[in-house]
Amino acid sequence: MKLYLTPAACSLADHIALCEAKIAVETVKVDLTTRRMEDGGDFTKINPKGYVPALELDDGTVLTENAAILCWVADRAPDLAPHGEMGRIRLIEMLSFIASEIHKPFIRSFFPIDEKDRETADRMIATRLAFLEEQLCGDYLFGESYSVADAYLYVMLHWANLTKRQVPAKLAAFFERVHRRPAVQEALRREGLAQ
Ligand SMILES: N[C@@H](CCC(=O)N[C@@H](CS)C(=O)NCC(=O)O)C(=O)O
């Protein structure tokens, strides 16, 4: 199995989740400016959308989109998903929220059309993080048990720190808590990001 990633990009969430689930995976770095892989190969032949992450299964099936890959991992490691009748749907709800309401605005803030566009995206990120801060009532997004959604939020907060944003107190503590997890350290090390 291969995970196509770019260090510190959103694909870090999938990498962390795979490490957490103890699913062995080979990583292939993608240069997003050239869309070339480490061996010079054309990444768009793997994922025609041209962006990371992409997970290539052993039978050659290629899975794209963070939410889908994280659900795939959670299906194989049920401890990484909220339990109960509504567990799976709550996970999809949370992954969709992070993908569309936090991840996308971050991309918009990194590559804005103009300054006004950046301000709008920044405001949206702050509003959505404030919402999660208010909702958080345990160590993790779903209370006391860690899930693949926490790995995704961790990457968003990593970006928030890199861009020197004010992160609300409970989310700042959440970030530190997740950062200390051995699987997070393993993924960071494998991406060359560990200090
Ligand atoms: N909808 C995709 C978005 C993935 C995405 O934004 N990937 C970024 C890195 S964080 C990327 O590869 N950008 C390069 C590009 O769009 O050309 C998902 O959620 O997986």
The ligand as a MOL file (V3000), in Angstrom:
LIG
                    3D

  0  0  0     0  0            999 V3000
M  V30 BEGIN CTAB
M  V30 COUNTS 20 19 0 0 0
M  V30 BEGIN ATOM
M  V30 1 N -10.6090 17.8310 -1.4430 0
M  V30 2 C -9.2810 17.3440 -1.1690 0
M  V30 3 C -8.3420 18.5320 -1.0490 0
M  V30 4 C -6.9200 18.0970 -0.8190 0
M  V30 5 C -5.9830 19.2850 -0.8090 0
M  V30 6 O -6.3810 20.4280 -0.5880 0
M  V30 7 N -4.6970 18.9720 -1.0220 0
M  V30 8 C -3.6840 20.0110 -1.1180 0
M  V30 9 C -2.6090 19.8350 -0.0640 0
M  V30 10 S -3.2410 20.1820 1.5560 0
M  V30 11 C -3.0220 19.9070 -2.4800 0
M  V30 12 O -2.5320 18.8500 -2.8400 0
M  V30 13 N -3.0340 21.0010 -3.2420 0
M  V30 14 C -2.4390 21.0590 -4.5330 0
M  V30 15 C -3.4140 21.3700 -5.6070 0
M  V30 16 O -4.6280 21.5000 -5.3300 0
M  V30 17 O -2.9950 21.5110 -6.7320 0
M  V30 18 C -9.2560 16.4810 0.0810 0
M  V30 19 O -9.9470 16.8050 1.0460 0
M  V30 20 O -8.5320 15.4720 0.0970 0
M  V30 END ATOM
M  V30 BEGIN BOND
M  V30 1 1 1 2
M  V30 2 1 2 3
M  V30 3 1 2 18
M  V30 4 1 3 4
M  V30 5 1 4 5
M  V30 6 2 5 6
M  V30 7 1 5 7
M  V30 8 1 7 8
M  V30 9 1 8 9
M  V30 10 1 8 11
M  V30 11 1 9 10
M  V30 12 2 11 12
M  V30 13 1 11 13
M  V30 14 1 13 14
M  V30 15 1 14 15
M  V30 16 2 15 16
M  V30 17 1 15 17
M  V30 18 2 18 19
M  V30 19 1 18 20
M  V30 END BOND
M  V30 END CTAB
M  END
